[in-house]
């Protein structure tokens, strides 16, 4: 019979052991738990990116729960009479008043607000970087297409989670974002008006949109994200982790550390670091000072009204899209429709369908558990860099008013620069990335064929010079390097990567060198000094002998010889 523990000791420990053994006797979980606790995780640093997103999501849930205890999503109009003097006597919504109360009157409220906001930014940033790692290394390939699709859905849901939470305070900046969303909704042909009334319940801004967004933000979206995260982690656990090629690694195994105790300790420490960093950011770096913006008023707007970075690219697309109105019978399709309501779904659908698109072109239907180096798949890598450059140009276009203001250039010029850049920069990025990947492949294969450059220059009998290479695969009977086959793992490029640099020094900036090493070093220096002194004495003696042979008058050697 299996057992969770081995009964040892007495007292409280014995009671716990007895309780666990009784549990195992009834439900037999020990064997299954032992198999799960022996699960192996790879140790590459890039796998921690997904954990950053997970830990940020946990911080979001905890901080959001605290904020929900004090936030009132009502749009009832009130007169502010709180501690912030600049807004006293101003008419505002109850939602904005409660957000101000959280910032100025609730103990720790401003700190939690800022931690929540920073955690949201880190959550989305970690997801984006994690998916970039998944894309560039080919971790989305069969059999992990479903994991990739769930990741895309999580990113899409996180996009709306950030937007709905950003809109809740009902300040001037968030209200401006809601007004843009209202325009996007109305721009949808045929059904736009009905969708707008379903969201706002009236003409913009209405009196029900904040309560609707509140329920969506604190119930619907978190539940959706929890479900997606659970399925995502379950698939990773069931299908095992991917890993980079290397010694002892194959498509049938995973090389790394067990979940207990090594991985659990590392994960717990990394969670503490993530929480600590978010705490420092929330306490030291101000973000979204809603008291400076004032309550939302449809008649008020200002330049510099940029959303958070994950929404900014849609703002950039809206700013640079040409004023093309398309008429289909009695229906008018305004330019705003193409900038966001059509652009966003197409973008996420293409991202989610990419595993099947690549399989269609590559005809690769095999199962893959080993990752790829980006240089080995130049087309995919170039497409990824092309997409990143496209996004970067749109982000800059979303801030073209600030660029025009601070650099004293024409706003119209920045708009046209964005229109040209969004068409020109991505193809250039594709071509440059492709050439870099090909060059890196040639560099790896040159080392595998000829060996590592040693830095030793050798002169040939006919007068030419060559650099000596250290073959990785030995020499054949003719003295030529035996070429090795590329295995998808990093290729050593320096001699010290082969152990030619000696053992690393034990000491560091904070710890001294070992005593035996210091003694050996002093002895070596003393021997070197003695050898140098002996060499100097030898040169003096040889010089004196030379002068006596030459018979130089007045020299000490001459005097010694005559005496």
C-alpha positions as CSV (number, residue, x, y, z in Angstrom):
1,X,0.0,0.0,0.0
2,X,1.3,3.4,-0.9
3,X,1.8,6.0,1.8
4,X,2.1,9.8,1.6
5,X,4.5,9.9,4.6
6,X,6.6,7.7,6.7
7,X,5.3,7.6,10.3
8,X,8.1,9.1,12.4
9,X,8.3,11.1,15.6
10,X,5.6,11.8,18.1
11,X,3.2,14.5,19.3
12,X,1.7,16.8,16.7
13,X,3.9,15.4,13.9
14,X,2.6,11.9,14.5
15,X,-1.0,13.2,14.4
16,X,-0.4,14.9,11.1
17,X,1.3,11.7,9.7
18,X,-1.6,9.6,11.0
19,X,-4.1,11.9,9.3
20,X,-2.3,11.8,6.0
21,X,-2.0,8.0,6.1
22,X,-5.7,7.7,6.8
23,X,-6.4,9.9,3.8
24,X,-4.2,7.7,1.7
25,X,-5.8,4.5,2.9
26,X,-9.2,5.8,1.9
27,X,-8.5,7.7,-1.4
28,X,-5.0,6.5,-2.4
29,X,-3.6,9.8,-3.6
30,X,0.0,9.1,-2.8
31,X,1.0,7.3,-6.0
32,X,-0.6,10.0,-8.2
33,X,0.9,12.9,-6.2
34,X,4.3,11.3,-6.3
35,X,4.2,11.1,-10.1
36,X,3.1,14.7,-10.3
37,X,5.7,16.0,-7.8
38,X,8.4,14.3,-9.9
39,X,7.4,16.3,-12.9
40,X,10.5,18.0,-14.5
41,X,10.6,21.6,-15.6
42,X,13.3,23.1,-17.9
43,X,15.6,25.7,-16.3
44,X,16.0,28.2,-19.2
45,X,15.4,31.8,-18.1
46,X,12.9,32.5,-20.9
47,X,10.4,30.2,-19.3
48,X,10.0,32.6,-16.4
49,X,8.3,35.2,-18.6
50,X,5.0,33.3,-18.4
51,X,5.4,33.1,-14.6
52,X,5.7,36.9,-14.5
53,X,2.4,37.2,-16.2
54,X,0.8,34.6,-13.8
55,X,2.2,36.3,-10.7
56,X,1.1,39.8,-12.0
57,X,-2.4,38.3,-12.5
58,X,-2.5,37.1,-8.9
59,X,-1.5,40.6,-7.7
60,X,-4.2,42.0,-9.9
61,X,-6.9,39.8,-8.4
62,X,-5.8,40.6,-4.8
63,X,-5.4,44.4,-5.3
64,X,-8.6,44.6,-7.4
65,X,-10.6,42.8,-4.6
66,X,-9.4,45.4,-2.1
67,X,-10.3,48.3,-4.5
68,X,-13.7,46.9,-5.2
69,X,-14.6,47.2,-1.5
70,X,-14.4,51.0,-1.7
71,X,-15.3,51.8,-5.3
72,X,-18.9,53.0,-6.1
73,X,-19.6,52.6,-9.9
74,X,-22.6,54.9,-9.8
75,X,-22.8,57.8,-12.3
76,X,-25.0,59.8,-10.0
77,X,-24.0,63.5,-10.0
78,X,-22.6,64.7,-6.7
79,X,-20.7,67.8,-5.5
80,X,-17.2,67.0,-4.3
81,X,-16.4,68.0,-0.7
82,X,-13.3,65.9,0.0
83,X,-9.7,66.7,1.1
84,X,-8.4,67.6,-2.4
85,X,-9.0,71.4,-2.4
86,X,-8.7,72.0,-6.1
87,X,-11.8,70.0,-6.8
88,X,-14.0,71.1,-4.0
89,X,-17.4,72.3,-5.2
90,X,-17.0,70.6,-8.6
91,X,-19.9,68.5,-9.9
92,X,-18.8,65.0,-10.7
93,X,-20.0,61.4,-10.8
94,X,-20.1,59.2,-7.7
95,X,-17.6,56.9,-9.4
96,X,-15.0,59.7,-9.7
97,X,-15.7,60.8,-6.2
98,X,-15.1,57.3,-4.8
99,X,-11.9,57.0,-6.9
100,X,-10.7,60.2,-5.3
101,X,-11.7,58.9,-1.9
102,X,-9.7,55.7,-2.4
103,X,-6.7,57.8,-3.4
104,X,-6.8,60.3,-0.5
105,X,-9.0,58.9,2.3
106,X,-8.7,55.1,2.3
107,X,-5.6,53.9,4.2
108,X,-3.2,52.5,1.6
109,X,-5.7,53.2,-1.2
110,X,-3.4,55.2,-3.4
111,X,-0.7,52.6,-3.0
112,X,-3.1,49.8,-3.9
113,X,-4.4,51.7,-6.9
114,X,-1.0,52.3,-8.3
115,X,0.1,48.7,-7.6
116,X,-3.0,47.5,-9.5
117,X,-2.3,49.8,-12.4
118,X,1.4,48.7,-12.6
119,X,0.4,45.1,-12.3
120,X,-2.0,45.5,-15.2
121,X,0.8,46.9,-17.4
122,X,3.3,44.2,-16.3
123,X,0.7,41.5,-16.9
124,X,0.1,42.5,-20.5
125,X,3.7,43.2,-21.1
126,X,4.8,39.8,-19.8
127,X,2.1,38.1,-21.9
128,X,3.3,39.9,-25.0
129,X,7.0,39.0,-24.4
130,X,6.1,35.5,-23.5
131,X,4.1,35.0,-26.7
132,X,7.0,36.5,-28.7
133,X,9.3,33.9,-27.1
134,X,6.7,31.2,-28.0
135,X,6.5,32.5,-31.6
136,X,10.2,32.9,-32.3
137,X,11.1,29.5,-30.9
138,X,8.3,27.6,-32.5
139,X,6.7,26.5,-29.3
140,X,3.2,26.9,-30.9
141,X,3.8,24.0,-33.3
142,X,2.0,20.7,-33.2
143,X,0.8,19.4,-30.6
144,X,0.6,22.8,-28.8
145,X,-1.7,24.8,-31.2
146,X,-4.5,24.9,-28.5
147,X,-2.1,26.4,-26.0
148,X,-1.2,29.1,-28.5
149,X,-4.8,29.9,-29.3
150,X,-5.6,30.2,-25.6
151,X,-2.7,32.5,-25.2
152,X,-4.0,34.8,-27.9
153,X,-7.5,34.7,-26.3
154,X,-5.9,35.7,-22.9
155,X,-4.1,38.6,-24.6
156,X,-7.3,39.7,-26.3
157,X,-9.2,39.4,-23.0
158,X,-6.5,41.2,-21.1
159,X,-6.7,44.0,-23.6
160,X,-10.4,44.6,-22.7
161,X,-9.7,44.0,-19.0
162,X,-7.2,46.9,-19.1
163,X,-9.6,49.1,-21.1
164,X,-12.6,48.6,-18.9
165,X,-10.6,49.1,-15.7
166,X,-9.0,52.2,-17.2
167,X,-12.4,53.7,-17.9
168,X,-13.9,53.1,-14.4
169,X,-12.7,56.3,-12.6
170,X,-14.7,58.5,-15.0
171,X,-12.1,61.2,-15.1
172,X,-11.4,63.3,-18.2
173,X,-8.7,61.1,-19.6
174,X,-10.7,57.8,-19.2
175,X,-13.9,59.5,-20.5
176,X,-12.0,60.6,-23.6
177,X,-11.1,56.9,-24.2
178,X,-14.8,56.0,-23.7
179,X,-15.8,58.6,-26.3
180,X,-13.4,57.1,-28.8
181,X,-14.8,53.7,-28.1
182,X,-18.3,55.1,-28.7
183,X,-17.2,56.4,-32.0
184,X,-15.6,53.0,-32.9
185,X,-18.8,51.2,-32.0
186,X,-21.0,53.6,-34.1
187,X,-18.7,53.1,-37.0
188,X,-19.6,49.5,-37.4
189,X,-21.9,49.1,-40.4
190,X,-25.6,48.0,-39.9
191,X,-25.3,46.9,-36.3
192,X,-23.2,49.7,-34.8
193,X,-26.1,51.7,-33.4
194,X,-27.6,48.7,-31.7
195,X,-24.2,47.7,-30.2
196,X,-23.8,51.3,-29.0
197,X,-27.1,51.2,-27.2
198,X,-26.4,47.8,-25.7
199,X,-23.1,49.2,-24.3
200,X,-24.2,52.7,-23.2
201,X,-28.0,52.2,-22.8
202,X,-28.5,55.7,-24.3
203,X,-26.8,58.4,-26.2
204,X,-23.2,59.0,-25.1
205,X,-22.3,59.2,-22.3
206,X,-25.5,58.2,-20.5
207,X,-25.8,57.1,-16.9
208,X,-25.3,53.3,-17.1
209,X,-22.0,52.7,-18.9
210,X,-19.8,52.8,-15.7
211,X,-21.9,50.2,-13.8
212,X,-21.9,48.0,-16.9
213,X,-18.1,48.3,-17.3
214,X,-17.7,47.7,-13.6
215,X,-19.6,44.3,-13.7
216,X,-17.7,43.4,-16.8
217,X,-14.3,44.3,-15.2
218,X,-14.7,42.7,-11.8
219,X,-16.8,39.6,-12.7
220,X,-17.0,38.6,-16.4
221,X,-13.4,39.3,-17.5
222,X,-11.7,37.9,-14.3
223,X,-13.8,34.7,-14.6
224,X,-12.9,34.4,-18.2
225,X,-9.2,35.0,-17.6
226,X,-9.2,32.5,-14.7
227,X,-10.8,29.9,-16.9
228,X,-8.3,30.5,-19.7
229,X,-5.3,30.5,-17.3
230,X,-6.5,27.2,-15.8
231,X,-6.8,25.5,-19.2
232,X,-3.5,27.0,-20.3
233,X,-1.6,25.7,-17.3
234,X,-3.5,22.3,-17.5
235,X,-2.4,21.9,-21.1
236,X,1.2,22.7,-20.3
237,X,1.2,20.3,-17.4
238,X,-0.4,17.5,-19.4
239,X,1.6,17.9,-22.6
240,X,4.9,18.5,-20.8
241,X,7.2,21.5,-21.3
242,X,9.1,22.3,-24.4
243,X,12.9,22.7,-24.2
244,X,15.8,24.0,-26.2
245,X,18.1,21.4,-27.9
246,X,21.2,20.4,-26.0
247,X,23.1,17.5,-24.5
248,X,20.8,14.7,-23.4
249,X,17.7,16.4,-24.7
250,X,15.4,14.8,-27.3
251,X,11.8,14.9,-28.5
252,X,10.9,12.2,-25.9
253,X,12.2,13.6,-22.6
254,X,12.5,16.8,-20.6
255,X,15.8,17.8,-18.9
256,X,15.5,20.1,-15.9
257,X,14.6,20.1,-12.2
258,X,11.8,18.5,-10.3
259,X,8.8,20.5,-9.2
260,X,9.6,19.7,-5.6
261,X,11.7,21.0,-4.0
262,X,13.8,22.9,-6.6
263,X,11.2,24.4,-8.9
264,X,8.8,25.2,-6.1
265,X,11.4,27.1,-4.2
266,X,12.5,29.0,-7.3
267,X,8.9,29.8,-8.2
268,X,8.1,31.0,-4.7
269,X,11.2,33.3,-4.6
270,X,10.3,34.6,-8.1
271,X,6.8,35.4,-7.0
272,X,8.1,37.3,-4.0
273,X,10.4,39.2,-6.3
274,X,7.6,40.1,-8.6
275,X,5.4,41.2,-5.8
276,X,8.2,43.2,-4.3
277,X,9.0,45.0,-7.6
278,X,5.3,45.9,-8.1
279,X,5.2,47.2,-4.5
280,X,8.2,49.4,-5.1
281,X,6.8,50.7,-8.4
282,X,3.4,51.3,-6.7
283,X,5.0,53.2,-3.8
284,X,7.6,55.3,-5.7
285,X,6.3,55.8,-9.3
286,X,3.2,57.8,-9.7
287,X,0.8,56.6,-12.4
288,X,-2.7,57.8,-13.6
289,X,-3.1,60.9,-11.2
290,X,-6.8,61.2,-11.8
291,X,-7.1,64.2,-9.5
292,X,-5.1,66.3,-12.0
293,X,-7.5,65.4,-14.9
294,X,-10.8,66.4,-13.3
295,X,-14.2,64.8,-13.9
296,X,-15.3,63.9,-17.4
297,X,-17.1,66.5,-19.4
298,X,-18.0,65.8,-23.1
299,X,-17.2,69.4,-23.9
300,X,-13.7,69.2,-22.6
301,X,-10.7,67.6,-24.4
302,X,-7.0,68.2,-24.6
303,X,-3.9,67.2,-26.5
304,X,-1.7,64.5,-25.0
305,X,-4.7,62.2,-24.3
306,X,-2.9,58.9,-24.9
307,X,-4.1,55.6,-23.5
308,X,-1.9,52.9,-22.1
309,X,0.7,51.3,-24.4
310,X,-1.3,48.2,-25.2
311,X,-4.2,50.3,-26.6
312,X,-1.9,53.0,-28.1
313,X,-1.4,51.2,-31.4
314,X,-5.1,51.4,-32.2
315,X,-5.0,55.1,-31.5
316,X,-2.1,55.3,-34.0
317,X,-4.0,53.5,-36.7
318,X,-7.0,55.8,-36.2
319,X,-4.7,58.9,-36.6
320,X,-3.0,57.9,-39.8
321,X,-5.8,56.2,-41.6
322,X,-6.8,58.2,-44.7
323,X,-10.3,59.9,-44.7
324,X,-11.8,57.3,-47.0
325,X,-15.6,57.0,-46.8
326,X,-17.0,54.0,-48.5
327,X,-20.7,54.1,-49.6
328,X,-22.6,50.8,-50.1
329,X,-26.1,51.7,-51.1
330,X,-27.6,53.6,-48.2
331,X,-24.8,52.6,-45.8
332,X,-21.7,54.6,-45.2
333,X,-18.6,52.9,-43.9
334,X,-16.5,55.6,-42.2
335,X,-12.7,55.4,-41.9
336,X,-12.9,54.7,-38.1
337,X,-14.3,51.3,-38.8
338,X,-11.2,50.1,-40.6
339,X,-8.9,51.6,-37.9
340,X,-10.2,49.5,-35.0
341,X,-13.5,47.5,-35.3
342,X,-12.1,45.7,-38.4
343,X,-8.4,46.0,-37.6
344,X,-8.4,44.4,-34.2
345,X,-10.4,41.2,-35.0
346,X,-8.4,40.6,-38.1
347,X,-5.1,41.0,-36.2
348,X,-6.1,38.6,-33.4
349,X,-7.6,36.0,-35.9
350,X,-4.4,36.0,-37.9
351,X,-2.3,35.6,-34.7
352,X,-4.5,32.7,-33.5
353,X,-4.5,31.0,-36.9
354,X,-0.7,31.3,-37.5
355,X,0.2,27.7,-36.5
356,X,-2.0,26.3,-39.2
357,X,-0.9,29.0,-41.7
358,X,2.7,28.0,-41.2
359,X,1.9,24.3,-41.4
360,X,0.2,24.9,-44.7
361,X,3.3,26.4,-46.2
362,X,5.9,24.2,-44.6
363,X,4.1,20.9,-44.9
364,X,5.3,20.1,-41.4
365,X,2.9,17.7,-39.6
366,X,5.3,16.2,-37.1
367,X,5.2,16.5,-33.3
368,X,7.7,19.0,-31.9
369,X,8.9,19.1,-28.3
370,X,12.3,20.7,-29.0
371,X,12.4,24.4,-29.7
372,X,14.1,26.2,-32.5
373,X,16.6,29.0,-32.6
374,X,15.2,32.1,-34.3
375,X,18.1,32.1,-36.8
376,X,17.2,28.6,-38.0
377,X,13.7,29.8,-39.2
378,X,14.5,33.1,-41.0
379,X,11.1,33.5,-42.6
380,X,9.2,33.2,-39.3
381,X,11.7,35.4,-37.5
382,X,11.5,38.0,-40.2
383,X,7.7,38.0,-40.1
384,X,7.8,38.4,-36.3
385,X,10.2,41.4,-36.5
386,X,8.0,42.8,-39.3
387,X,5.0,42.6,-37.1
388,X,6.9,44.2,-34.1
389,X,8.1,47.1,-36.4
390,X,4.5,47.6,-37.6
391,X,3.3,47.8,-34.0
392,X,6.1,50.2,-33.1
393,X,5.3,52.6,-35.9
394,X,1.6,52.6,-34.9
395,X,2.6,53.3,-31.3
396,X,4.7,56.3,-32.4
397,X,1.8,57.5,-34.6
398,X,-0.5,57.3,-31.5
399,X,1.8,59.9,-29.9
400,X,2.3,62.1,-33.0
401,X,0.8,65.2,-31.2
402,X,3.4,64.9,-28.5
403,X,6.2,64.4,-31.0
404,X,5.1,67.4,-33.0
405,X,4.9,69.5,-29.8
406,X,8.2,68.6,-28.2
407,X,10.2,68.5,-31.4
408,X,8.5,71.6,-32.9
409,X,7.5,69.9,-36.2
410,X,4.3,70.0,-38.1
411,X,1.5,67.6,-36.9
412,X,0.6,67.1,-40.5
413,X,4.2,66.1,-41.3
414,X,4.2,63.5,-38.5
415,X,0.9,62.1,-39.8
416,X,2.3,61.6,-43.2
417,X,5.6,60.2,-41.8
418,X,3.5,57.6,-40.0
419,X,1.5,56.7,-43.1
420,X,4.7,56.2,-45.1
421,X,6.5,54.5,-42.2
422,X,3.8,51.9,-41.6
423,X,4.2,50.8,-45.3
424,X,8.0,51.1,-45.6
425,X,9.5,50.1,-42.2
426,X,8.0,46.6,-41.9
427,X,9.3,45.3,-45.3
428,X,12.7,46.8,-44.5
429,X,12.7,45.1,-41.1
430,X,11.8,41.8,-42.8
431,X,14.7,42.0,-45.3
432,X,17.3,43.1,-42.7
433,X,16.2,40.4,-40.2
434,X,16.3,37.7,-42.9
435,X,19.8,38.7,-44.0
436,X,20.9,38.7,-40.3
437,X,19.5,35.2,-39.8
438,X,21.2,33.8,-42.9
439,X,24.5,35.4,-41.8
440,X,24.2,33.8,-38.4
441,X,23.5,30.4,-40.0
442,X,26.6,30.8,-42.1
443,X,28.7,31.7,-39.1
444,X,27.6,28.6,-37.2
445,X,28.3,26.3,-40.1
446,X,31.7,27.9,-40.7
447,X,32.6,27.0,-37.1
448,X,31.3,23.4,-37.5
449,X,33.2,22.9,-40.7
450,X,36.5,24.7,-39.9
451,X,36.6,25.1,-36.1
452,X,36.9,27.9,-33.7
453,X,39.2,30.9,-34.3
454,X,42.1,30.7,-31.8
455,X,43.5,34.1,-32.4
456,X,46.9,32.5,-33.3
457,X,48.4,33.8,-36.5
458,X,50.7,31.4,-38.4
459,X,53.1,32.3,-41.2
460,X,53.3,29.8,-44.0
461,X,56.6,28.9,-45.8
462,X,55.7,30.9,-48.9
463,X,55.2,34.0,-46.7
464,X,51.4,34.1,-46.3
465,X,49.6,34.3,-43.0
466,X,46.7,32.2,-41.7
467,X,44.7,32.0,-38.5
468,X,44.8,28.7,-36.7
469,X,41.4,27.1,-36.1
470,X,40.6,24.6,-33.4
471,X,38.4,21.8,-35.1
472,X,35.4,20.7,-33.1
473,X,35.3,17.3,-34.6
474,X,39.0,16.4,-34.8
475,X,41.2,15.9,-37.8
476,X,41.0,13.3,-40.6
477,X,44.0,11.3,-41.9
478,X,44.9,14.3,-44.2
479,X,45.0,16.8,-41.3
480,X,41.7,18.5,-42.3
481,X,39.0,19.4,-39.9
482,X,36.1,16.9,-39.8
483,X,32.9,18.9,-40.3
484,X,30.1,18.4,-37.7
485,X,26.3,18.4,-38.4
486,X,24.3,21.3,-37.0
487,X,22.0,20.0,-34.2
488,X,20.0,23.2,-33.5
489,X,21.9,24.0,-30.3
490,X,24.2,27.1,-29.8
491,X,27.6,26.6,-31.4
492,X,30.7,27.6,-29.4
493,X,32.5,30.6,-30.9
494,X,35.3,31.2,-28.4
495,X,38.0,28.9,-27.0
496,X,37.0,29.5,-23.4
497,X,33.6,28.0,-24.2
498,X,35.5,24.7,-24.7
499,X,37.2,24.9,-21.3
500,X,40.4,26.5,-22.6
501,X,40.1,29.5,-20.3
502,X,40.7,27.6,-17.1
503,X,38.5,27.4,-14.0
504,X,36.7,30.6,-12.9
505,X,38.2,32.6,-10.0
506,X,36.4,31.7,-6.7
507,X,36.7,35.3,-5.3
508,X,34.4,38.1,-6.2
509,X,33.8,41.8,-5.3
510,X,32.2,40.8,-2.0
511,X,34.2,37.6,-1.1
512,X,38.0,37.3,-0.8
513,X,40.1,34.8,-2.7
514,X,40.9,31.5,-0.9
515,X,44.0,31.7,1.3
516,X,45.8,28.9,-0.7
517,X,45.2,30.8,-3.9
518,X,46.6,34.0,-2.4
519,X,49.7,32.1,-1.2
520,X,50.3,30.5,-4.5
521,X,49.9,33.8,-6.3
522,X,52.5,35.5,-4.0
523,X,54.9,32.6,-4.5
524,X,54.5,32.8,-8.2
525,X,55.1,36.6,-8.1
526,X,58.2,36.0,-5.9
527,X,59.6,33.4,-8.3
528,X,58.9,35.7,-11.2
529,X,60.7,38.6,-9.5
530,X,63.7,36.4,-8.7
531,X,63.9,35.2,-12.3
532,X,63.8,38.8,-13.5
533,X,66.6,39.8,-11.1
534,X,68.7,36.9,-12.2
535,X,68.2,37.8,-15.8
536,X,69.2,41.4,-15.1
537,X,72.4,40.2,-13.3
538,X,73.2,38.0,-16.3
539,X,72.9,40.8,-18.7
540,X,75.2,43.0,-16.6
541,X,77.9,40.2,-16.4
542,X,77.7,39.6,-20.2
543,X,78.0,43.3,-20.9
544,X,81.2,43.6,-18.7
545,X,82.7,40.6,-20.5
546,X,82.1,42.1,-23.8
547,X,83.8,45.4,-22.9
548,X,86.9,43.5,-21.6
549,X,87.2,41.7,-24.9
550,X,87.0,44.9,-26.9
551,X,89.6,46.5,-24.6
552,X,87.8,49.7,-24.0
553,X,90.1,52.1,-22.0
554,X,88.9,53.2,-18.7
555,X,86.3,50.4,-18.3
556,X,86.1,48.4,-15.1
557,X,86.8,45.3,-17.0
558,X,90.0,46.7,-18.3
559,X,91.2,47.7,-14.8
560,X,90.4,44.2,-13.5
561,X,92.4,42.6,-16.3
562,X,95.5,44.7,-15.8
563,X,95.6,44.2,-12.1
